[in-house]
Amino acid sequence: MNRAERTSSVRSHPPAPLLLRLGKGLREAIVGTMSYVARTTGTEPSQEELAAALRSWFTLDEVTNQINYLRKRPAAADESTPETAYDRLTFRINLATGPSRNALARAGFFIRPLAESLLLIRRHAKSVLGSAPTDDEIARSLRSSFIVSELKNQIVHAREPSPEAQDPLL
């Protein structure tokens, strides 16, 4: 095998993008959760923290239960608004105060682990409910006050140092 054959076989897959865009509903649900955690704890969660909370078995089960509940209840007219070109183009950068922790998330760009967490939710819901939920169903379930509160609790719990880290004699 010559060098050209080796490099072409290695480059068979393009590199995965570092940032992904999500739809308006998912973007608003995730940024809303980040804002709630920031208001209640004083510290805005990183995308990594939120991705870890979304991947927990508890969250997967509760979001699936919420999707099942929402499927039985008709959606209100104001709950789902279609994304327009104007929504995709608007974001604000405040250079006077410096960048916030999640400026890219507010602009609609999310890291791959967060998108993979949403994919896990979709797969789990499909295996339990029989059909995969839409982005709108996932976004509506993530806006539930119970789900938002539980995500906050998981993030707070993950931030707490373990007792072994606090006292080396334990």
C-alpha positions in Angstrom: 0.0 0.0 0.0 1.5 3.3 -1.0 1.2 6.5 1.0 -1.6 8.0 -1.1 -3.8 4.9 -0.4 -3.1 5.0 3.3 -4.0 8.7 3.7 -7.2 8.3 1.6 -8.4 5.4 3.8 -7.7 7.3 7.0 -9.6 10.4 5.7 -12.8 8.5 4.8 -14.9 10.5 7.3 -15.0 14.2 7.5 -14.3 15.7 10.9 -17.3 16.2 13.1 -18.4 19.8 13.7 -17.5 21.2 17.1 -20.7 23.3 17.3 -24.2 22.4 16.1 -27.3 24.4 15.6 -30.6 23.4 17.1 -34.1 24.4 16.2 -35.8 27.4 17.9 -37.8 25.3 20.4 -34.9 23.2 21.6 -32.7 26.3 21.8 -35.3 28.2 23.9 -35.8 25.2 26.2 -32.1 24.8 26.8 -31.3 28.5 27.3 -34.4 28.8 29.5 -33.1 25.9 31.7 -29.6 27.6 31.8 -31.3 30.9 32.9 -33.3 29.2 35.6 -30.3 27.5 37.0 -28.4 30.8 37.0 -31.2 32.6 38.8 -31.7 29.9 41.5 -28.0 29.0 42.1 -26.2 32.2 41.2 -24.0 30.3 38.7 -24.9 29.6 35.1 -24.3 26.0 34.1 -21.9 25.1 31.3 -23.2 23.2 28.4 -21.2 20.2 29.7 -23.0 20.3 33.0 -26.4 20.4 31.3 -25.4 17.6 28.9 -24.4 15.4 31.8 -27.8 16.1 33.6 -29.7 15.3 30.4 -27.9 12.0 30.1 -28.9 10.7 33.5 -31.3 7.8 33.7 -33.7 9.8 35.8 -33.9 12.6 33.2 -34.3 10.1 30.4 -37.2 8.4 32.1 -38.9 11.6 33.3 -38.6 13.4 29.9 -40.1 10.3 28.3 -42.9 10.3 30.8 -43.5 14.0 30.1 -43.5 13.4 26.3 -46.1 10.6 26.8 -48.2 13.0 29.0 -48.0 15.8 26.4 -48.9 13.5 23.6 -52.2 12.7 25.4 -52.9 16.4 26.0 -53.4 18.7 23.0 -50.8 21.5 22.5 -52.0 25.0 23.1 -51.7 27.3 20.1 -49.1 29.6 21.7 -46.8 26.7 22.9 -45.2 25.9 19.5 -44.2 28.7 17.2 -42.5 27.9 13.9 -39.0 29.2 13.4 -38.7 32.1 11.0 -35.7 33.5 9.1 -35.8 36.5 11.4 -35.4 34.2 14.5 -32.4 32.5 13.0 -30.6 35.8 12.3 -31.0 37.6 15.6 -28.6 37.5 18.4 -27.0 40.1 20.5 -23.3 40.5 21.6 -22.6 42.8 24.5 -19.0 43.8 24.3 -19.2 46.1 27.3 -19.8 43.4 29.9 -17.7 40.7 28.3 -18.9 37.4 27.0 -21.2 35.4 29.1 -20.5 31.7 29.8 -23.1 30.6 27.3 -23.0 33.3 24.6 -22.8 30.7 21.9 -25.8 28.8 23.3 -27.9 32.0 23.3 -26.9 32.4 19.6 -28.1 28.9 18.9 -24.8 27.0 18.8 -24.4 24.0 21.0 -21.5 21.6 21.7 -21.7 18.0 20.5 -22.2 16.4 23.9 -25.4 18.4 24.4 -26.8 17.4 21.0 -25.9 13.8 21.7 -27.8 14.0 25.0 -30.9 15.1 23.1 -30.3 12.2 20.7 -30.2 9.8 23.8 -33.6 11.3 24.9 -35.0 10.7 21.5 -33.8 7.1 21.4 -34.9 6.3 24.9 -38.4 7.8 24.2 -38.6 5.8 21.0 -37.8 2.5 22.8 -40.3 3.2 25.6 -43.1 4.9 23.6 -42.7 3.1 20.3 -42.2 6.2 18.2 -39.5 8.8 18.3 -40.5 12.2 19.6 -40.2 15.3 17.5 -37.9 18.2 18.4 -41.1 20.2 19.4 -42.2 17.4 21.8 -38.7 17.2 23.4 -38.6 21.0 23.7 -42.1 21.1 25.3 -41.1 18.5 27.8 -37.9 20.3 28.7 -39.9 23.4 29.5 -41.9 21.5 32.1 -41.3 23.1 35.6 -40.7 19.6 37.1 -38.0 18.8 34.5 -36.3 22.1 34.8 -36.2 21.9 38.5 -34.8 18.3 38.4 -32.1 19.4 35.9 -31.2 22.2 38.3 -31.0 19.7 41.2 -28.8 17.3 39.3 -26.4 20.2 38.3 -26.2 21.4 41.9 -25.6 17.8 43.1 -22.8 17.3 40.5 -21.2 20.6 41.6 -20.9 19.5 45.2 -17.5 18.1 46.1 -17.5 14.5 47.4 -16.8 14.0 51.1 -13.6 12.3 50.3 -12.4 15.4 48.5 -13.2 17.6 51.5 -11.6 15.5 54.2 -8.6 13.3 53.3 -9.0 11.4 56.6 -12.4 9.9 55.6 
